[in-house]
Amino acid sequence: MRFLHTADWHIGRKLYGYDLAQEQEHAFAEITKIALEKKVDAIVIAGDLYDRALPNEDSVKRLNKMIIELNLKLKKPILAISGNHDSAVRLNTGREWFKATQYFLNTSIAEAMVPVEFSDTQFFLLPYFQIFQARNFFADESLTDLSVVMKRIIKRMKENFAPDKKHVLVAHFFAAGSTKTDSETKIEVGGLNAVPLDLLSDFDYVALGHLHDVNALHEERIRYSGSLVKFSVSEAKTAKGVWIVDTNLFHSDFITIEPLNDIVLLKDSYEKLISPSVYNEVNNEDFVAITLEDKAVIPNVMNNLREFYPKIISLSRENQIIELPENEAIALELDPMKLLANFFEDMTGEKMTEQQKKWAISGLERVTGGEKE
C-alpha cells in the first residue's frame, strides 16, 4: 500500500501574532492534491492536529472541514494520534463512530496495542503520553524510565504482529539524535528527553510527529514529516511538505509544499532596506525578519520599516553600540524614564502606555530608593 505521512498541523497557531489560517488552508489544499496525484491509500497524521488543548471555535471548524474533505469526500482512510499540544479527551470524542468511515484516531496507550490493518500493513498508533499514564496502563508503579516503558509498549505491540504483514509505528515524541527548532515545545517523557532509536528497530517504518523540521533526524525508516507551515524565524529556510511511503519496499519520497506566504530574511543597513531596489523584491504578504547592520540608534525604526514591510515578525541588530562618541555621551544624562521610553519605542514601534509607565516608575523607585515624578 501507499500512504501519506504528515504531522504537526497545529491548527490555530499564530506566527508572532499573525494569524496563519490562510497559510494552513493552502498547505492542506496542497496535501489534498498530493494525495490524489500519488493515489495514496491512507493518510497518517502523527499528532498535534491542534495547537492547544482548548482550540477556539474557528480552529475546530477548520480541522473538521479538513477531515471531512479527506475522509468523507475523498474516501481516504485517516490514521491519527493525539500529540502533546492536543487534548486527548476532546479529540477522543466521537471516536466510536469515526471508525465507520475509516477515521482511526488513537488517544491512549491501550488503543495503540491493537493495530489498524490494511492489505499488507499493520499500523500501531501510539499517541503522546506521560510516564504516569504508562504506569497506570501496566499497573506498575516502578516505571520511571522512558527506555523501560518503550520496551514494554513495543513488546506488547509485537504480540499482535502478523508475520505476513509490514509493521508501521505512528508516534509523537523526541527521538534520540534529533535536532529542534525554536518553535518546538520541549518534550520530556518521564524526565527524559529522547526515545532511543534502537528500540524502534522492530518496525519497518516509524512515522513521527513533534519536531517541525523534516531534517531533524536522518534515518532511512524513522522519519519526521515536519510541520506543514513555518512557525518561527528559525524555520525560514526549512522545506515543508509530506512523505509518500510505499510499503512494498518501504521506499519514501518527500514532496515539498511551497508556502502561500513565506518567511523572508533580510540583513542590510536601514538606508538600503528602505530603498525600492530592496523592498520591491519582497511580497507585502510575506513575513519578514530583519537584521539591521547599522551601529547607530535609529528613532522609531520599527514603525518606519513597517511602511515598507507590513508584516515584520522580527527585528534585531548585528552590531550593538559598545562605546559612545563623546558628542553622544550626553544621552546618558537624560532622565531614566525618557531613556526607557525611547528604548521601548525603538524596540517595539509603540509608545509606552500609562500603566507601563507606572510600572517602570515603580521599578525605578525600588532600584534607586528615591522618588520619581
Secondary structure, 3 states (H helix, E strand, C coil): CEEEEECCCCECCEECCEECHHHHHHHHHHHHHHHHHCCCCEEEECCCCECCCCCCHHHHHHHHHHHHHHHHHCCCCEEEECCCCCCHHHHHCCHHHHHHHCEEEECCHHHHCCCEECCCEEEEEECCCCHHHHHHHHCCCCCCCHHHHHHHHHHHHHCCCCCCCEEEEEEECCECCCCCCCCCCCCCECCECCECHHHHCCCCEEEEECCCCCCCCCCCCEEECCCCCCCCHHHCCCCCEEEEEECCCCEEEEEECCCCCCEEEEEECHHHHCCHHHHCCCCCCCEEEEEECCCCCCCCHHHHHHCCCCCEEEEEECCCCCCCCHHHHHHHHCCHHHHHHHHHHHHHCCCCCHHHHHHHHHHHHHHHCCCCC
